[in-house]
Amino acid sequence: MSAEEASLRPERILDLSERLSVVAGQKIGEISTVNRAAKMLAINALIVAARAGEAGKGFAIVAEEFKKISTQIDEVAGALESQVRADLDELTAIGGAILSHLRGQRLADLALNAIEIIDRNLYERTCDVRWWATDSAVVDCAMAPSREAADYASQRLKVILDAYTVYLDLWICDAAGRVIASGRPDKYRGVQGASVANATWFQEALRTKSGDDFAVADIARQRLLDEAPVATYATAIREGGQAKGKVIGVLGVHFDWRPQAQAIVDGVRMTDEEKARSRVLLLDQNHRILAASDGQGVLTDSFKLDTSHGTMGSYAQGDRTIGYALTPGYETYKGLGWYGCLVQRQAVDAPLPVAERVVDNVLRLKA
């Protein structure tokens, strides 16, 4: 960062306030110190004048006036301290509000960027499932299931999985919900022949009106995939691969959620110092934690997010600033009501309120 850029940082408001507090505290303290010495001189002068008797009366009058002036100086110094304190209180409040807004807005922007990245990623999954459901091997397997058709379809699905490493597995299901072919039968041995008839994604895929539609399930652990958390997208397999063809089965694709989501929350652009005091979250529509930069509470805990500030905003909560953004969706993917969220603790070395520093400096110098 250049010297010019550093001078334009919002934090300069508090930097300058701190410098002003130091100078004000020193000068008010110096006035008090000098005036205290002047008072002592006036008192000593009055004592000497009293001892001098009649000859010291004139000098006593001057000493008394000097004592009055010293008292007035004390009053001026006190008024100055009070005014400086009030003005610096206001300056601190204004500067703090500006900084809080800027920090909060930045966190909200980062949260929006995170949720946009995941939305773009999941939009591609909706494209994949609708495209692959028209593959001839997939259609033929669902249309006339046989050992040969299933084996060939599994080979085709494996080719896809080798190229698209973001998936754990791809399943071809018949209209009754039985998995008749998968892309990794050797790795996930319990998949083929299993029933998914009660799965929400299967039932919704069967009800899609055309090949342009798809179904999606909430992030959940899939028992048949070794309890791995997955985002499952599905669509109907239609006769002849036609968009309006008769439904003959369902294709389900299981997105490998953990590494992809972790890469997003870990990849938010912050300095190392910021990352050490920040937590990046992806939350579902009910604020359940879908991913967390610290790995805590994923799919088990919820985060109490205050969304009263709109679809995108920030707010303070104790020593934390929280910024969030609701998914805007991407292209034809409207999103699932998820949120990106950043929780950032205040820096440990954050400055004390300016007015407190002024009083501390004055008291120290008066001592």
N, C-alpha and C positions, 0 to 999 in steps of 0.2 A: 504494500500500500504506500503510495506516494505521500509526501508531507502535505500536499494540498488536499488530497483525499482524506487524510487523517484529520485535518482541520475542519472538514465539513461533516464529520461523523455526528449523528445526533447526540452521542454521549458527551460531546464537547460542551453541551449546555450545562451538564452537571460538573464537568471538569472546571469550567469557568466559574461556576457557582462556588465550588470548593476553594478555588484560588481567591475569590472575593471574600469568602468567609475567613480565610487565614489572614488576609491583609486587614480586614475590618477588625477581627479579633485582636490582632497585634496592635493596631493603632489606638483602638479604644483602651486597651490595656496600658499602653504607653501613656496615654493622657491621664489615666487614673493614677499611674505610678508617679508621674511628674507632679500632679495636683496634690497627691498625698504628701510629697516632700515639701511642696509650697505651704500646705497647711501646718506642717511641723515647724517651718520657719516662722510662720505668723504667730503660732502659739509661743515659741521661744522669744519672739520679739515682744509679745505682750508681757511675758514674765520679766524680761530685762527692763521694759518701760516701767513696770510697777516698782521694781527695785530702785529705779532712778528717781522716783518720787515726782515732784513738781516738774523737774527738768525733762522727764520722760513722757509727759502728757501728750505732746504733739506727735511723738513717735508712736504712742499707743493708738492714737486715732488712725494713723496710716496702717498700722498692723491690723486693726479691727476691720478696716475697709478691705484690706487684702484678704482677710479671712472670709468676708462676705463674697468677694469675687471668686474665691476658691470654692465656696459652696455652690455658687451659680455654675461654675465649671462642672462640678459634680452632677448638677441637674441636667446640663446640656449633654454631658457624656451619657447619662442614663437615658435621656430622650433619644439620643443617637443610637444607643444600643437597642432600645425598644423598636425604633423605626427600621433599623437595619434588619433586626430579627423578623419583623412583619414582612418587609419587602422580600427577604430571602426565603421566608416561608412560602410566599406567593410564587416566587421564581422557581422554587423546588417543586411546588405542586404543578405548575405549568410544564416544567421540564419533565417531571415524572410522568405526567399524563401523555405528553408527546411521545416519550420513549416507550411507555406502555402500549400506546396505540401502534407505534411502528413495529415493536416486537411482536405484538399480538397479530398484526396484519401479516407479518412475515411468516409466523407459524401457520396461520390459516392458508397462506399461499403454498407453503410446503405441503400442508395436508391435502390441499386440492391437487397438487402435482402427484402425490402418492396415489390418491384414489383414481385419478385419471389414467395413470400408468396401468393399474390393475384392470380398469375397465377396458382399456384398449386391448390388453392381453386376453381378457375373457370374451371380448367381441370376436376375436379371431377363433376362439373355441366354438362359438355359435356358427361361424362360417364353416369350420372344419366338419362339424357333425352333419350339417345339411349337405355338404358336398359329398362326403364319404358314404352317406346313405344312398346315393345314386350310383355308386360303383357297381358294375355288373356282377362281380363276385359276391358282394354283399346282398344284392337283390336276388340273385339266383339261389343263394343259400337259404334265404328266408322264404322264397317262393316254393322250392322243392328240397327240403332238408334231406340230406343223405350224408353218409360218412365221407364220401369223396368231395361233395360240395362244401362240407364243413371244414375239411382239411385244407382245401384250396383257399377258402375264405380266410382261415387262420393264417395261412402263408401271406396273403395279401395284407392282412392287418398287421402282421409282424413287420413287413416292409415299411408300412406307415410309421409304426412305433420306432423303428430304427432311425427314421428321418426326423420324427417329431418327438424329441426326448422329454417334452414337458408332460407326456401322458404316462400313466402307470399301466393302463390296459384299455382295450376297446372290446365291446361285447355286442354280438349279434343275438337278439332275442326273438323267439317266435311270438306269435300273437297271444299265446297263453302265458308268456312271461318266463319261459325256460331259456336259459343261455345255451345256444346251440353252437356257437363258435366264439373264440377269443384270440387276442393277439399274443398272449404269453401263457399258453396252457401248461408249459413245463415249469414255469415259475409259480403260477397260481393254480395249483392242481384242483382246487375245489370249485373253480368257477364254472366250467362246462358241465351242464346238466343241472346247475343250481336254479332255483326259482327266484325271480325278482318281481313276481306279479304284484306284490304288495308295496313295492317301492313307489314313492310319489312320482319320481321322474319317469318311471315306466308308464304309469297310468296316465300322466299328463301328455306324454309323447303319443300314446295311442289316440288321444282325443284331439291332436293337432288337426287343423282344417286343411293344411296343404304342406307341401315340401318347403315352403318358405318359413314355416313356424318351427319352434323348438321348445323344449322344456328344460328347466334348470332346477337343481336341488340345492338347498343350503349346504354349506360346508359341513361335512360329517365324516366320521371315521367309517371306513368300509371294511366290514368283517372279512369278506372274501379276498381282500387285498392286504391282508396282514394288519388290519386296523389302521392303515394309513389314512390321513385326512385327505379327502378329495373334493373337488368341485365337479359334479357330474352334469353333463349336458347330453340331451337326448332328442331324437326326432324319429318320426315314423319312417319305416322302410316301406316304399310304395311299389305297387305292381308296375313293372316296366321302368322303374326309376323315374316315373312321371310325377310332376308336382301335384297333380290332382288324382293320381292313381289310387287304387284300393289299398288300404293299409294291410300289410302282410307280416309286419314285425316291427321291431324297434332297435335302433342303434344307440348304444350308450357309450360315451367317451368319458374317461375318468382322468381329469386334470390333476397332476401331482402338486397339490396345494402347498405343502410346507416349504420346499426349497424356493419355489417361485415367489411366494408371498414374503418369505424372509429376506430374499434379495431386494425386494422393494422397500421394506421398512429399514433395512440396513443401509440402503443406498441413498437415503435422503441427504441432500447436500448441506452439511453442517461442518463446522470446524471440530477437531477432536475435543476441544474444551466444551463445546456446546453438546456434543454427543454424550459426554460423560454425565451431563445433568439433564438429559432429555430422554423421553420415551416416545417412540413412534408406534402408533396403533392403527390397525384396520379393524373397523367395527361393523357388525351387520345391522340390519334395520332395528333390532332390539338392543343394540349396543353390546352384544356379545363380542368378546375379543376373538377376532379371526387370525390376527398376527400381531406380534409385539417385538420390538427391537431387543427387549431384554428376555424374550422367550417365556415370560410369566403369564399364567392364566389363559393360555391359548385354548379355545373351545370349551373352557370350563368356567371362566369368570366373565363378568360384565363390568363395563366402566360407566360410571354415572356421568354421562355427558349432558350438559345443559345446552339445548339447541334453541333456546328462546331468542337467541340473537339472529335467527334466520338460517338460511341454508348454508351460510358461510360466516364465520365470525370468530371472536376470541373473547376471553374473560379471565379475570384474576381469581384465584382461589388460594388464599393464604399466601405462601411464598412461591406459588406456582402460577404460570401463565399457560392457558390452554387455548389452542387454536384448532379449528376443525372445519371440514367442508363436506357437504353432502355430494354424493356421486352425481355428476351431470349427465352420465351416460356417454355412449360413443357410437356415432353412426346409427344403425338400427337397433343397437343394444341400449335399452333404456336404463340398465342398471337394476340393482335389487334393493335400493334404499340404503346402501352402505355409506360409511363415513371414513374419511381419513382424519386422523387426530394426532396432534403433537402436544405433549405435556412437558413443560420445561421449568425446572427449578431456578430460582434466582441465583445469580453468581455469588459464591461465598464471600468474595471481596467487594461486594456492592457497597457504595458509599452510604454513610449515615445521612439522615436529613441535614441539609445545610445549616438550618437555624440551630440545631443541636451542636454543630461543630463551632459556630460562632460563640455560643454561650460557654462551651468548654474552653475555647481559646481565651476568652475574657477572664473567666474564673482562674485559669491557670496563671495568666499574667498578673492578675490582681493579688494572687497568693504571696 
